[in-house]
Amino acid sequence: MNDSDEISKTNFLYPRSRYYGTFTPEQLAFNANLQEFAQRVSYISALETGGKLSPIQAYDKVKGLWKELKQSKKAMQIGSDLPPETK
């Protein structure tokens, strides 16, 4: 398998959408984390639907991913400049 085949396979398995928001390195990185979260939740949901994971296992995995995403948001201070009522 050559490099272009590997890139095509990676792009198929882990698609990324373009970032259209206001650019800061932190927001770009958080967007990548958010897209990865969504992709992984999709895989977990498919595994649960297909009977490969129990609902409790799927919930625990999604909950863990959510905690990671929240930590990422806090570490990058995403949304810290918003008024309290919009957070």
C-alpha positions, 0 to 999 in steps of 0.5 A: 500500500502506498502513501496516497492509499493510506491517506485515502483510507484515513480520510475515509475512516476519519473525515474532517470538515473545514473550520469556518469559525473565527481563527485562533489556534485554540479554536482550531484545535478544539474544533479538531477535538470536537470532530474527533469526539463526534466520530468516536461517538458515532462508532460507539453508537454503531457498535452498541446498535450492532450488539457489540457493546452493551448500552452501559458500556456505550454510555460509559465510553461516551461519558469518558469522551465527553469528560475529555472534551470538557477538559480540552475546552477548559484547558484551551479556555474556549468560551471564557470570553462569553457572558455567563448566560451564554455558556 
